Amino acid sequence: MKTMLTITPAATCLLLFFTSAHGSELVYQPINPNFGGTPLNGGYLMSNAQAQDRHKAPDRSNRQPTSALDRLTNSLESRLLSQLMADLGDGNTGTLSTDDFTVVATEDLDGTLTILITDHATNETTEIQVNGLIPDDIPDES
């Protein structure tokens, strides 16, 4: 008598399920040279980034260059403000007036410097106070 082995589709699925699978470990290779990829990819990545860039540099052709008179005026105002601060001493007050603003600087006996700036166009005032040391209190470096 012959026995016949019949394999059903369910048995085929079980047979495939229990067979061993072979594979290798996954290895990550970075593309970007900044993160360890090959430096030969740098040009390709840069050209792709530039092709996708939608931002444009501002057009500087419509900017008006600063005239020599404006540069001289700014330089003189800066120099006068510097001289005003250098001339202040204990209890002294200095004033600088231009077409755009007025600066009144006062240094108190306790070393506090107060600067009051008045904008002539808007009539707004700004007060800046800097607490400092009296020059006698400054330690010698010798």
C-alpha positions as a Python dict, from the first residue, in 0.01 Angstrom:
ca = {
    (1, 'M'): (0, 0, 0),
    (2, 'K'): (121, 340, -87),
    (3, 'T'): (82, 639, 133),
    (4, 'M'): (50, 965, -29),
    (5, 'L'): (165, 1283, 138),
    (6, 'T'): (-62, 1573, 67),
    (7, 'I'): (64, 1927, 125),
    (8, 'T'): (-205, 2182, 177),
    (9, 'P'): (-160, 2556, 121),
    (10, 'A'): (-162, 2612, 498),
    (11, 'A'): (121, 2365, 535),
    (12, 'T'): (315, 2545, 265),
    (13, 'C'): (279, 2872, 452),
    (14, 'L'): (398, 2710, 775),
    (15, 'L'): (692, 2554, 593),
    (16, 'L'): (798, 2892, 451),
    (17, 'F'): (744, 3062, 785),
    (18, 'F'): (972, 2830, 977),
    (19, 'T'): (1260, 2830, 731),
    (20, 'S'): (1552, 3037, 842),
    (21, 'A'): (1616, 3376, 684),
    (22, 'H'): (1959, 3508, 618),
    (23, 'G'): (2055, 3873, 600),
    (24, 'S'): (2341, 4108, 661),
    (25, 'E'): (2364, 4392, 906),
    (26, 'L'): (2255, 4736, 794),
    (27, 'V'): (2539, 4984, 739),
    (28, 'Y'): (2469, 5356, 719),
    (29, 'Q'): (2689, 5555, 486),
    (30, 'P'): (2637, 5936, 509),
    (31, 'I'): (2612, 6136, 188),
    (32, 'N'): (2693, 6485, 317),
    (33, 'P'): (3069, 6543, 354),
    (34, 'N'): (3005, 6748, 670),
    (35, 'F'): (2884, 6432, 840),
    (36, 'G'): (3148, 6189, 719),
    (37, 'G'): (3042, 6133, 359),
    (38, 'T'): (3279, 6143, 68),
    (39, 'P'): (3410, 6490, -21),
    (40, 'L'): (3329, 6423, -385),
    (41, 'N'): (2959, 6475, -305),
    (42, 'G'): (3015, 6836, -194),
    (43, 'G'): (2985, 7001, -534),
    (44, 'Y'): (2677, 6799, -625),
    (45, 'L'): (2501, 6883, -298),
    (46, 'M'): (2592, 7253, -328),
    (47, 'S'): (2459, 7278, -684),
    (48, 'N'): (2132, 7115, -574),
    (49, 'A'): (2101, 7357, -283),
    (50, 'Q'): (2164, 7660, -505),
    (51, 'A'): (1911, 7536, -761),
    (52, 'Q'): (1644, 7516, -490),
    (53, 'D'): (1728, 7853, -331),
    (54, 'R'): (1436, 8091, -373),
    (55, 'H'): (1591, 8383, -179),
    (56, 'K'): (1753, 8658, -378),
    (57, 'A'): (2010, 8909, -258),
    (58, 'P'): (1871, 9259, -208),
    (59, 'D'): (1919, 9491, -501),
    (60, 'R'): (2179, 9747, -400),
    (61, 'S'): (2163, 9945, -722),
    (62, 'N'): (1874, 10164, -598),
    (63, 'R'): (2059, 10264, -278),
    (64, 'Q'): (2179, 10621, -278),
    (65, 'P'): (2547, 10653, -190),
    (66, 'T'): (2625, 10873, 109),
    (67, 'S'): (2746, 11212, -3),
    (68, 'A'): (3074, 11358, 117),
    (69, 'L'): (2881, 11628, 305),
    (70, 'D'): (2673, 11368, 493),
    (71, 'R'): (2985, 11171, 583),
    (72, 'L'): (3156, 11489, 708),
    (73, 'T'): (2848, 11585, 913),
    (74, 'N'): (2830, 11240, 1074),
    (75, 'S'): (3201, 11246, 1147),
    (76, 'L'): (3184, 11591, 1307),
    (77, 'E'): (2882, 11496, 1520),
    (78, 'S'): (3063, 11184, 1638),
    (79, 'R'): (3376, 11383, 1718),
    (80, 'L'): (3180, 11650, 1906),
    (81, 'L'): (2997, 11388, 2113),
    (82, 'S'): (3327, 11222, 2195),
    (83, 'Q'): (3478, 11556, 2302),
    (84, 'L'): (3167, 11635, 2508),
    (85, 'M'): (3205, 11311, 2703),
    (86, 'A'): (3578, 11365, 2750),
    (87, 'D'): (3529, 11718, 2888),
    (88, 'L'): (3285, 11612, 3158),
    (89, 'G'): (3416, 11622, 3512),
    (90, 'D'): (3271, 11627, 3863),
    (91, 'G'): (2951, 11829, 3855),
    (92, 'N'): (3005, 11955, 3499),
    (93, 'T'): (2739, 11982, 3231),
    (94, 'G'): (2795, 11974, 2858),
    (95, 'T'): (2554, 12048, 2575),
    (96, 'L'): (2566, 11965, 2207),
    (97, 'S'): (2299, 12093, 1966),
    (98, 'T'): (2258, 11998, 1602),
    (99, 'D'): (1973, 12035, 1354),
    (100, 'D'): (1839, 11690, 1449),
    (101, 'F'): (1893, 11662, 1823),
    (102, 'T'): (2021, 11817, 2145),
    (103, 'V'): (2239, 11626, 2388),
    (104, 'V'): (2279, 11741, 2749),
    (105, 'A'): (2530, 11542, 2953),
    (106, 'T'): (2576, 11587, 3326),
    (107, 'E'): (2812, 11409, 3562),
    (108, 'D'): (2720, 11427, 3930),
    (109, 'L'): (2964, 11433, 4221),
    (110, 'D'): (2883, 11068, 4296),
    (111, 'G'): (3002, 10967, 3947),
    (112, 'T'): (2658, 10920, 3788),
    (113, 'L'): (2653, 11023, 3424),
    (114, 'T'): (2315, 11141, 3294),
    (115, 'I'): (2261, 11197, 2922),
    (116, 'L'): (1940, 11359, 2801),
    (117, 'I'): (1880, 11338, 2425),
    (118, 'T'): (1600, 11544, 2265),
    (119, 'D'): (1492, 11474, 1908),
    (120, 'H'): (1388, 11800, 1739),
    (121, 'A'): (1168, 11632, 1477),
    (122, 'T'): (943, 11443, 1722),
    (123, 'N'): (1023, 11631, 2044),
    (124, 'E'): (1085, 11294, 2214),
    (125, 'T'): (1341, 11273, 2491),
    (126, 'T'): (1558, 10984, 2599),
    (127, 'E'): (1740, 10975, 2930),
    (128, 'I'): (2040, 10749, 2987),
    (129, 'Q'): (2193, 10710, 3333),
    (130, 'V'): (2524, 10536, 3395),
    (131, 'N'): (2630, 10480, 3754),
    (132, 'G'): (3004, 10500, 3780),
    (133, 'L'): (3293, 10530, 4021),
    (134, 'I'): (3427, 10853, 4150),
    (135, 'P'): (3776, 10893, 3998),
    (136, 'D'): (3930, 10882, 4349),
    (137, 'D'): (3778, 10538, 4405),
    (138, 'I'): (3945, 10386, 4100),
    (139, 'P'): (4228, 10159, 4223),
    (140, 'D'): (4582, 10229, 4109),
    (141, 'E'): (4737, 9975, 3875),
    (142, 'S'): (5082, 10019, 4024),
}
